Amino acid sequence: PTLGLIEVMDFNSQTGQCTNSKRYYSTFGKSVYGVAFSPNGQLLYYSILRNSGNGLHQLNLNTSTHQTIYFENHPDRETASLQIGIDELIYVASDSVTASSNFFQSHGRPFVGVISSPNTIGTSCDYDPKKIVLPTGVRCRRGLPNMSDNIAPLEMSLGNDLSVCATDYTINPNGTYDSYMW
């Protein structure tokens, strides 16, 4: 793979095909690590690890311009995974590492960063690298939980074969609840 390459494609959820590939090259460094789209799909946030571009960057997909949102000016700190939440904020993991001749030792950091206005161009997106302070002894490293950024609506039919149901019941989650009780 080409280092520093960011490739964006259209995805057809019916066929699984990727089309209309567009290539962008990071102007800040070669080790692109984490990526997340803004909720409106117009901006792509990405992180760069361990070189001159270490930090958080924004790619405007309409103008093909890149911009630094946050530069990590410390050689042992890395901005890493990005994950959009159901609240449409983007969460940013960062790590603290030490290097030896053979490996990097991860120490983690006691907070998670948040992009509070991810549809806003430039530094006005309101990124705070220490927005969420973790409990004592808890550390964030490079990763965040895997989540699907776009979950299709789920429909579940219970039928009338349950002894407590006298008729058919259908649950159509609209994305605002994670469980149902009746």
LOTOR-820995 format. One record per atom (N, C-alpha, C): residue number from 1; residue in one letter; atom name; x, y, z. Coordinates in nm, 3 decimals. Atoms other than C-alpha are relative to their C-alpha. Layout:
N
nr_rest_atom_east_north_up
NUM_A_CA_X_Y_Z
...
END
This chain:
182
nr_rest_atom_east_north_up
1_P_N_0.082_-0.120_0.000
1_P_CA_0.000_0.000_0.000
1_P_C_0.085_0.126_0.000
2_T_N_-0.069_-0.128_0.005
2_T_CA_0.103_0.357_-0.062
2_T_C_-0.017_0.071_0.133
3_L_N_0.007_-0.071_-0.127
3_L_CA_0.188_0.534_0.264
3_L_C_-0.049_0.142_-0.023
4_G_N_0.054_-0.135_0.011
4_G_CA_0.001_0.860_0.320
4_G_C_-0.120_0.010_-0.090
5_L_N_0.114_0.001_0.090
5_L_CA_-0.276_0.758_0.082
5_L_C_-0.129_-0.011_0.079
6_I_N_0.136_0.008_-0.053
6_I_CA_-0.636_0.824_0.179
6_I_C_-0.089_-0.022_-0.122
7_E_N_0.084_0.033_0.114
7_E_CA_-0.877_0.655_-0.061
7_E_C_-0.145_-0.005_0.045
8_V_N_0.141_-0.008_-0.035
8_V_CA_-1.250_0.735_-0.047
8_V_C_-0.080_-0.052_-0.119
9_M_N_0.082_0.060_0.106
9_M_CA_-1.509_0.536_-0.243
9_M_C_-0.148_0.004_0.038
10_D_N_0.142_0.021_-0.024
10_D_CA_-1.884_0.509_-0.281
10_D_C_-0.020_-0.148_0.026
11_F_N_0.027_0.139_-0.034
11_F_CA_-2.016_0.189_-0.123
11_F_C_-0.148_-0.028_-0.024
12_N_N_0.136_0.043_0.026
12_N_CA_-2.328_0.015_-0.252
12_N_C_-0.034_-0.109_0.100
13_S_N_0.033_0.097_-0.105
13_S_CA_-2.483_-0.159_0.049
13_S_C_-0.083_-0.117_-0.051
14_Q_N_0.077_0.110_0.057
14_Q_CA_-2.702_-0.374_-0.177
14_Q_C_0.089_-0.103_-0.069
15_T_N_-0.086_0.091_0.077
15_T_CA_-2.423_-0.519_-0.392
15_T_C_0.136_-0.023_0.064
16_G_N_-0.131_0.011_-0.062
16_G_CA_-2.118_-0.465_-0.173
16_G_C_0.112_0.057_-0.086
17_Q_N_-0.102_-0.053_0.090
17_Q_CA_-1.937_-0.289_-0.459
17_Q_C_0.046_0.139_0.043
18_C_N_-0.061_-0.131_-0.021
18_C_CA_-1.700_0.004_-0.413
18_C_C_0.029_0.061_-0.136
19_T_N_-0.021_-0.067_0.129
19_T_CA_-1.695_0.254_-0.699
19_T_C_0.042_0.145_0.024
20_N_N_-0.034_-0.142_-0.002
20_N_CA_-1.586_0.610_-0.781
20_N_C_0.113_0.032_0.098
21_S_N_-0.114_-0.019_-0.088
21_S_CA_-1.252_0.586_-0.606
21_S_C_0.064_0.137_-0.021
22_K_N_-0.069_-0.128_0.002
22_K_CA_-1.094_0.919_-0.517
22_K_C_0.119_-0.013_0.093
23_R_N_-0.123_0.011_-0.079
23_R_CA_-0.735_0.936_-0.390
23_R_C_0.046_0.137_0.045
24_Y_N_-0.055_-0.120_-0.061
24_Y_CA_-0.599_1.197_-0.156
24_Y_C_0.129_-0.041_0.068
25_Y_N_-0.126_0.031_-0.066
25_Y_CA_-0.246_1.211_-0.024
25_Y_C_0.021_0.097_0.115
26_S_N_-0.023_-0.082_-0.118
26_S_CA_-0.174_1.334_0.324
26_S_C_0.121_0.088_-0.023
27_T_N_-0.112_-0.093_0.014
27_T_CA_0.043_1.642_0.315
27_T_C_0.074_0.016_0.132
28_F_N_-0.057_-0.017_-0.133
28_F_CA_0.131_1.602_0.684
28_F_C_0.088_-0.115_0.045
29_G_N_-0.080_0.114_-0.042
29_G_CA_0.290_1.261_0.707
29_G_C_-0.046_-0.125_-0.074
30_K_N_0.027_0.120_0.077
30_K_CA_0.289_0.907_0.576
30_K_C_-0.080_-0.106_0.073
31_S_N_0.064_0.107_-0.076
31_S_CA_0.138_0.700_0.856
31_S_C_-0.141_0.037_0.041
32_V_N_0.140_-0.025_-0.032
32_V_CA_-0.236_0.761_0.833
32_V_C_-0.049_-0.116_0.085
33_Y_N_0.038_0.106_-0.093
33_Y_CA_-0.386_0.569_1.126
33_Y_C_-0.152_-0.009_0.017
34_G_N_0.144_0.004_-0.023
34_G_CA_-0.744_0.657_1.225
34_G_C_-0.073_0.091_-0.096
35_V_N_0.083_-0.083_0.087
35_V_CA_-1.024_0.794_1.006
35_V_C_-0.144_-0.002_0.048
36_A_N_0.143_-0.007_-0.029
36_A_CA_-1.383_0.909_1.061
36_A_C_-0.061_0.111_-0.085
37_F_N_0.074_-0.102_0.075
37_F_CA_-1.634_1.094_0.845
37_F_C_-0.080_0.087_0.096
38_S_N_0.092_-0.086_-0.073
38_S_CA_-1.823_1.394_0.976
38_S_C_-0.142_-0.053_-0.022
39_P_N_0.137_0.050_0.019
39_P_CA_-2.196_1.323_1.021
39_P_C_-0.062_0.038_-0.134
40_N_N_0.056_-0.041_0.129
40_N_CA_-2.279_1.519_0.704
40_N_C_0.078_-0.056_-0.120
41_G_N_-0.076_0.064_0.106
41_G_CA_-2.016_1.325_0.504
41_G_C_0.086_0.092_-0.084
42_Q_N_-0.077_-0.096_0.079
42_Q_CA_-1.842_1.640_0.379
42_Q_C_0.147_0.010_0.042
43_L_N_-0.136_-0.011_-0.054
43_L_CA_-1.530_1.617_0.598
43_L_C_0.047_-0.138_0.043
44_L_N_-0.061_0.124_-0.046
44_L_CA_-1.293_1.331_0.670
44_L_C_0.111_0.039_0.097
45_Y_N_-0.104_-0.023_-0.100
45_Y_CA_-1.087_1.342_0.988
45_Y_C_0.096_-0.118_-0.003
46_Y_N_-0.098_0.109_-0.003
46_Y_CA_-0.764_1.141_1.005
46_Y_C_0.115_0.037_0.093
47_S_N_-0.115_-0.022_-0.088
47_S_CA_-0.472_1.095_1.238
47_S_C_0.126_-0.050_-0.067
48_I_N_-0.133_0.039_0.049
48_I_CA_-0.103_1.066_1.160
48_I_C_0.083_-0.039_0.122
49_L_N_-0.084_0.047_-0.110
49_L_CA_0.134_0.867_1.380
49_L_C_0.147_0.033_-0.023
50_R_N_-0.144_0.000_-0.018
50_R_CA_0.492_0.940_1.479
50_R_C_0.088_0.063_-0.107
51_N_N_-0.093_-0.073_0.086
51_N_CA_0.632_1.176_1.223
51_N_C_-0.039_0.146_-0.001
52_S_N_0.019_-0.145_-0.003
52_S_CA_0.617_1.541_1.131
52_S_C_-0.147_0.041_0.004
53_G_N_0.142_-0.036_0.000
53_G_CA_0.238_1.529_1.099
53_G_C_-0.078_-0.056_0.115
54_N_N_0.067_0.065_-0.112
54_N_CA_0.161_1.363_1.433
54_N_C_-0.111_0.089_0.055
55_G_N_0.113_-0.078_-0.050
55_G_CA_-0.186_1.484_1.523
55_G_C_-0.126_-0.034_-0.074
56_L_N_0.131_0.016_0.060
56_L_CA_-0.539_1.527_1.394
56_L_C_-0.015_0.096_-0.117
57_H_N_0.012_-0.080_0.122
57_H_CA_-0.616_1.651_1.043
57_H_C_-0.139_-0.016_-0.059
58_Q_N_0.131_0.000_0.062
58_Q_CA_-0.925_1.732_0.840
58_Q_C_0.016_0.014_-0.151
59_L_N_0.004_-0.007_0.146
59_L_CA_-0.983_1.669_0.469
59_L_C_-0.139_0.044_-0.041
60_N_N_0.127_-0.047_0.053
60_N_CA_-1.258_1.874_0.307
60_N_C_-0.022_-0.072_-0.133
61_L_N_0.022_0.082_0.120
61_L_CA_-1.401_1.632_0.049
61_L_C_-0.055_0.081_-0.116
62_N_N_0.052_-0.085_0.108
62_N_CA_-1.562_1.918_-0.149
62_N_C_0.111_0.078_-0.070
63_T_N_-0.106_-0.083_0.057
63_T_CA_-1.242_2.116_-0.201
63_T_C_0.134_-0.072_-0.010
64_S_N_-0.124_0.081_-0.002
64_S_CA_-0.975_1.842_-0.154
64_S_C_0.112_0.067_0.078
65_T_N_-0.102_-0.067_-0.080
65_T_CA_-0.796_2.062_0.100
65_T_C_0.014_-0.068_0.136
66_H_N_-0.034_0.058_-0.130
66_H_CA_-0.624_1.932_0.414
66_H_C_0.030_0.113_0.096
67_Q_N_-0.027_-0.101_-0.101
67_Q_CA_-0.596_2.122_0.738
67_Q_C_0.035_-0.070_0.132
68_T_N_-0.033_0.054_-0.131
68_T_CA_-0.431_2.050_1.072
68_T_C_-0.099_0.056_0.102
69_I_N_0.092_-0.039_-0.107
69_I_CA_-0.683_2.053_1.357
69_I_C_0.076_0.006_0.132
70_Y_N_-0.076_0.007_-0.124
70_Y_CA_-0.440_1.957_1.631
70_Y_C_0.135_-0.064_-0.030
71_F_N_-0.133_0.056_0.018
71_F_CA_-0.065_1.904_1.624
71_F_C_0.053_-0.043_0.136
72_E_N_-0.055_0.054_-0.125
72_E_CA_0.082_1.681_1.896
72_E_C_0.148_0.030_0.001
73_N_N_-0.138_-0.047_-0.001
73_N_CA_0.406_1.862_1.970
73_N_C_0.081_-0.067_0.111
74_H_N_-0.076_0.078_-0.099
74_H_CA_0.554_1.586_2.184
74_H_C_0.037_-0.131_-0.067
75_P_N_-0.042_0.119_0.077
75_P_CA_0.760_1.303_2.030
75_P_C_-0.051_-0.133_0.054
76_D_N_0.045_0.127_-0.058
76_D_CA_0.622_1.038_2.269
76_D_C_-0.151_-0.010_0.010
77_R_N_0.146_0.006_-0.004
77_R_CA_0.252_1.111_2.218
77_R_C_-0.053_-0.017_-0.142
78_E_N_0.057_0.028_0.132
78_E_CA_0.036_0.988_1.933
78_E_C_-0.152_0.017_0.001
79_T_N_0.144_-0.005_0.023
79_T_CA_-0.311_1.076_1.810
79_T_C_-0.032_-0.123_-0.084
80_A_N_0.017_0.132_0.062
80_A_CA_-0.460_0.743_1.703
80_A_C_-0.142_-0.019_-0.057
81_S_N_0.131_0.039_0.054
81_S_CA_-0.809_0.592_1.649
81_S_C_-0.103_0.111_0.009
82_L_N_0.112_-0.093_0.003
82_L_CA_-1.113_0.799_1.558
82_L_C_-0.128_-0.082_-0.012
83_Q_N_0.127_0.073_0.005
83_Q_CA_-1.474_0.686_1.609
83_Q_C_-0.115_0.096_0.017
84_I_N_0.120_-0.082_-0.016
84_I_CA_-1.802_0.864_1.545
84_I_C_-0.097_-0.073_0.091
85_G_N_0.097_0.059_-0.092
85_G_CA_-2.056_0.806_1.820
85_G_C_-0.142_0.023_-0.046
86_I_N_0.141_-0.017_0.037
86_I_CA_-2.433_0.781_1.804
86_I_C_-0.047_0.142_0.029
87_D_N_0.030_-0.140_-0.028
87_D_CA_-2.435_1.137_1.942
87_D_C_0.058_0.094_-0.106
88_E_N_-0.060_-0.072_0.114
88_E_CA_-2.257_1.246_1.617
88_E_C_0.122_0.083_0.039
89_L_N_-0.129_-0.057_-0.035
89_L_CA_-1.945_1.354_1.804
89_L_C_0.106_-0.100_-0.043
90_I_N_-0.109_0.090_0.036
90_I_CA_-1.609_1.210_1.699
90_I_C_0.095_-0.010_0.119
91_Y_N_-0.087_0.028_-0.114
91_Y_CA_-1.401_1.048_1.972
91_Y_C_0.139_-0.037_-0.051
92_V_N_-0.138_0.013_0.045
92_V_CA_-1.022_1.044_1.947
92_V_C_0.085_-0.063_0.109
93_A_N_-0.092_0.067_-0.093
93_A_CA_-0.785_0.799_2.118
93_A_C_0.140_0.056_-0.022
94_S_N_-0.141_-0.039_0.014
94_S_CA_-0.429_0.898_2.189
94_S_C_0.082_-0.088_0.093
95_D_N_-0.087_0.090_-0.074
95_D_CA_-0.133_0.713_2.331
95_D_C_0.126_0.075_0.041
96_S_N_-0.130_-0.047_-0.041
96_S_CA_0.186_0.785_2.515
96_S_C_0.094_-0.119_-0.011
97_V_N_-0.090_0.114_0.026
97_V_CA_0.476_0.567_2.403
97_V_C_0.144_0.037_0.030
98_T_N_-0.144_-0.017_-0.009
98_T_CA_0.843_0.520_2.470
98_T_C_0.062_-0.097_-0.097
99_A_N_-0.065_0.083_0.101
99_A_CA_1.076_0.381_2.211
99_A_C_0.132_-0.053_0.053
100_S_N_-0.132_0.057_-0.026
100_S_CA_1.365_0.146_2.257
100_S_C_0.055_-0.040_-0.137
101_S_N_-0.058_0.038_0.128
101_S_CA_1.589_0.002_1.989
101_S_C_-0.083_-0.104_-0.073
102_N_N_0.074_0.109_0.064
102_N_CA_1.349_-0.287_1.922
102_N_C_-0.151_0.014_0.002
103_F_N_0.145_-0.004_-0.009
103_F_CA_0.996_-0.182_2.014
103_F_C_-0.048_0.132_0.060
104_F_N_0.066_-0.112_-0.065
104_F_CA_0.750_0.083_2.128
104_F_C_-0.079_-0.054_0.119
105_Q_N_0.075_0.039_-0.118
105_Q_CA_0.606_0.054_2.478
105_Q_C_-0.116_0.098_0.017
106_S_N_0.118_-0.083_-0.015
106_S_CA_0.248_0.183_2.509
106_S_C_-0.032_0.020_0.148
107_H_N_0.036_-0.033_-0.138
107_H_CA_0.152_0.361_2.832
107_H_C_-0.143_0.049_0.010
108_G_N_0.135_-0.054_-0.003
108_G_CA_-0.183_0.507_2.735
108_G_C_-0.004_0.140_0.058
109_R_N_0.020_-0.133_-0.056
109_R_CA_-0.325_0.841_2.839
109_R_C_-0.132_0.001_0.076
110_P_N_0.119_0.006_-0.086
110_P_CA_-0.590_0.918_3.103
110_P_C_-0.120_0.080_-0.051
111_F_N_0.113_-0.073_0.055
111_F_CA_-0.836_1.086_2.867
111_F_C_-0.027_-0.041_-0.145
112_V_N_0.041_0.021_0.139
112_V_CA_-1.021_1.066_2.533
112_V_C_-0.036_0.137_-0.055
113_G_N_0.033_-0.127_0.065
113_G_CA_-1.043_1.358_2.292
113_G_C_-0.135_-0.006_-0.067
114_V_N_0.131_-0.008_0.064
114_V_CA_-1.368_1.478_2.136
114_V_C_-0.001_0.116_-0.099
115_I_N_0.030_-0.105_0.097
115_I_CA_-1.451_1.672_1.819
115_I_C_-0.148_0.030_0.019
116_S_N_0.138_-0.031_-0.038
116_S_CA_-1.770_1.848_1.933
116_S_C_-0.086_0.055_-0.112
117_S_N_0.075_-0.055_0.115
117_S_CA_-1.869_2.015_1.603
117_S_C_0.061_-0.054_-0.129
118_P_N_-0.073_0.062_0.111
118_P_CA_-1.747_1.768_1.339
118_P_C_-0.046_0.041_-0.140
119_N_N_0.042_-0.048_0.131
119_N_CA_-1.949_1.924_1.053
119_N_C_0.059_0.136_-0.033
120_T_N_-0.056_-0.135_0.016
120_T_CA_-1.758_2.253_1.096
120_T_C_0.141_-0.009_-0.056
121_I_N_-0.131_0.000_0.066
121_I_CA_-1.460_2.325_0.872
121_I_C_0.104_0.069_0.088
122_G_N_-0.114_-0.060_-0.068
122_G_CA_-1.123_2.393_1.031
122_G_C_-0.001_-0.018_0.150
123_T_N_-0.015_0.014_-0.144
123_T_CA_-1.028_2.443_1.393
123_T_C_-0.126_0.038_0.077
124_S_N_0.129_-0.029_-0.064
124_S_CA_-1.380_2.569_1.467
124_S_C_-0.081_-0.128_0.027
125_C_N_0.068_0.128_-0.026
125_C_CA_-1.476_2.198_1.479
125_C_C_0.000_-0.031_0.150
126_D_N_-0.001_0.009_-0.145
126_D_CA_-1.402_2.235_1.852
126_D_C_0.056_-0.133_0.051
127_Y_N_-0.068_0.121_-0.050
127_Y_CA_-1.152_1.957_1.920
127_Y_C_0.065_0.029_0.134
128_D_N_-0.063_-0.008_-0.131
128_D_CA_-1.052_1.907_2.281
128_D_C_0.068_-0.134_0.025
129_P_N_-0.070_0.128_-0.016
129_P_CA_-0.780_1.639_2.322
129_P_C_-0.015_-0.064_0.138
130_K_N_0.016_0.052_-0.136
130_K_CA_-0.863_1.597_2.693
130_K_C_-0.144_0.016_0.049
131_K_N_0.142_-0.028_-0.033
131_K_CA_-1.243_1.633_2.684
131_K_C_-0.056_-0.097_0.104
132_I_N_0.052_0.099_-0.093
132_I_CA_-1.321_1.308_2.866
132_I_C_0.116_-0.049_0.087
133_V_N_-0.102_0.044_-0.094
133_V_CA_-1.110_1.246_3.175
133_V_C_-0.043_-0.137_0.052
134_L_N_0.031_0.136_-0.041
134_L_CA_-1.096_0.875_3.254
134_L_C_0.022_-0.018_0.151
135_P_N_-0.019_0.024_-0.144
135_P_CA_-1.124_0.734_3.608
135_P_C_0.146_-0.034_0.032
136_T_N_-0.135_0.030_-0.045
136_T_CA_-0.803_0.692_3.807
136_T_C_0.038_-0.144_-0.034
137_G_N_-0.049_0.133_0.036
137_G_CA_-0.601_0.398_3.676
137_G_C_-0.045_-0.049_-0.137
138_V_N_0.048_0.039_0.133
138_V_CA_-0.790_0.378_3.343
138_V_C_0.074_0.083_-0.103
139_R_N_-0.079_-0.069_0.102
139_R_CA_-0.587_0.463_3.033
139_R_C_-0.051_-0.036_-0.138
140_C_N_0.036_0.021_0.140
140_C_CA_-0.673_0.504_2.668
140_C_C_0.129_-0.021_-0.078
141_R_N_-0.115_0.020_0.086
141_R_CA_-0.429_0.365_2.417
141_R_C_-0.039_0.036_-0.143
142_R_N_0.027_-0.037_0.140
142_R_CA_-0.450_0.366_2.037
142_R_C_-0.141_-0.032_-0.048
143_G_N_0.126_0.048_0.055
143_G_CA_-0.786_0.194_2.000
143_G_C_-0.124_0.051_0.070
144_L_N_0.132_-0.027_-0.052
144_L_CA_-1.154_0.262_2.051
144_L_C_-0.087_-0.120_-0.037
145_P_N_0.084_0.116_0.033
145_P_CA_-1.440_0.008_2.046
145_P_C_-0.043_0.000_-0.147
146_N_N_0.050_0.013_0.136
146_N_CA_-1.537_-0.123_1.703
146_N_C_-0.151_0.020_0.001
147_M_N_0.143_-0.025_0.013
147_M_CA_-1.878_0.010_1.604
147_M_C_-0.028_0.020_-0.148
148_S_N_0.040_-0.028_0.136
148_S_CA_-2.063_0.018_1.278
148_S_C_-0.046_0.145_-0.006
149_D_N_0.038_-0.140_0.012
149_D_CA_-2.093_0.381_1.168
149_D_C_-0.139_0.017_-0.061
150_N_N_0.128_-0.011_0.068
150_N_CA_-2.410_0.305_0.973
150_N_C_-0.072_-0.133_0.011
151_I_N_0.072_0.125_-0.021
151_I_CA_-2.636_0.033_1.107
151_I_C_-0.138_0.011_-0.063
152_A_N_0.131_0.002_0.065
152_A_CA_-2.937_-0.052_0.892
152_A_C_-0.108_-0.029_0.104
153_P_N_0.108_0.027_-0.094
153_P_CA_-3.274_-0.053_1.071
153_P_C_-0.027_-0.150_0.012
154_L_N_0.026_0.140_-0.029
154_L_CA_-3.357_-0.384_1.232
154_L_C_-0.149_-0.018_0.022
155_E_N_0.140_0.031_-0.024
155_E_CA_-3.704_-0.533_1.217
155_E_C_-0.007_-0.140_0.057
156_M_N_0.012_0.128_-0.067
156_M_CA_-3.801_-0.816_1.448
156_M_C_-0.147_-0.028_0.022
157_S_N_0.138_0.040_-0.020
157_S_CA_-4.133_-0.997_1.445
157_S_C_-0.004_-0.113_0.102
158_L_N_0.009_0.099_-0.106
158_L_CA_-4.227_-1.192_1.757
158_L_C_-0.105_-0.107_-0.029
159_G_N_0.105_0.097_0.031
159_G_CA_-4.528_-1.367_1.605
159_G_C_-0.097_-0.013_0.116
160_N_N_0.099_0.017_-0.105
160_N_CA_-4.821_-1.489_1.812
160_N_C_0.015_-0.136_0.069
161_D_N_-0.020_0.132_-0.058
161_D_CA_-4.668_-1.816_1.929
161_D_C_0.047_0.004_0.144
162_L_N_-0.038_-0.011_-0.141
162_L_CA_-4.560_-1.684_2.271
162_L_C_-0.127_-0.005_0.085
163_S_N_0.119_0.018_-0.083
163_S_CA_-4.800_-1.771_2.550
163_S_C_-0.055_0.131_0.054
164_V_N_0.048_-0.127_-0.051
164_V_CA_-4.817_-1.409_2.663
164_V_C_-0.050_0.092_-0.110
165_C_N_0.040_-0.085_0.112
165_C_CA_-4.892_-1.270_2.315
165_C_C_-0.126_-0.054_-0.065
166_A_N_0.124_0.042_0.063
166_A_CA_-5.244_-1.285_2.180
166_A_C_-0.004_0.038_-0.147
167_T_N_-0.002_-0.045_0.139
167_T_CA_-5.152_-1.121_1.851
167_T_C_0.146_0.020_-0.043
168_D_N_-0.135_-0.027_0.049
168_D_CA_-4.848_-1.039_1.633
168_D_C_0.049_0.135_0.049
169_Y_N_-0.063_-0.125_-0.039
169_Y_CA_-4.606_-0.771_1.756
169_Y_C_0.125_0.018_-0.085
170_T_N_-0.119_-0.032_0.078
170_T_CA_-4.340_-0.600_1.547
170_T_C_0.072_0.117_0.066
171_I_N_-0.082_-0.107_-0.055
171_I_CA_-4.055_-0.388_1.681
171_I_C_0.084_0.056_-0.114
172_N_N_-0.079_-0.068_0.103
172_N_CA_-3.902_-0.135_1.441
172_N_C_0.087_0.105_0.067
173_P_N_-0.087_-0.099_-0.067
173_P_CA_-3.606_0.033_1.618
173_P_C_0.032_0.117_-0.093
174_N_N_-0.032_-0.119_0.079
174_N_CA_-3.546_0.388_1.502
174_N_C_0.138_0.054_0.031
175_G_N_-0.137_-0.042_-0.027
175_G_CA_-3.189_0.408_1.632
175_G_C_0.017_0.074_0.131
176_T_N_-0.015_-0.077_-0.123
176_T_CA_-3.266_0.594_1.955
176_T_C_0.003_-0.090_0.124
177_Y_N_0.002_0.090_-0.115
177_Y_CA_-3.302_0.287_2.181
177_Y_C_0.090_-0.121_-0.028
178_D_N_-0.083_0.119_0.018
178_D_CA_-3.070_-0.007_2.238
178_D_C_-0.065_-0.124_0.059
179_S_N_0.073_0.115_-0.050
179_S_CA_-3.324_-0.231_2.412
179_S_C_-0.146_0.036_0.016
180_Y_N_0.144_-0.018_-0.015
180_Y_CA_-3.700_-0.278_2.448
180_Y_C_-0.050_-0.094_0.108
181_M_N_0.062_0.084_-0.101
181_M_CA_-3.908_-0.410_2.735
181_M_C_-0.150_0.020_-0.006
182_W_N_0.146_-0.012_-0.005
182_W_CA_-4.277_-0.486_2.746
182_W_C_-0.056_-0.099_0.097
END
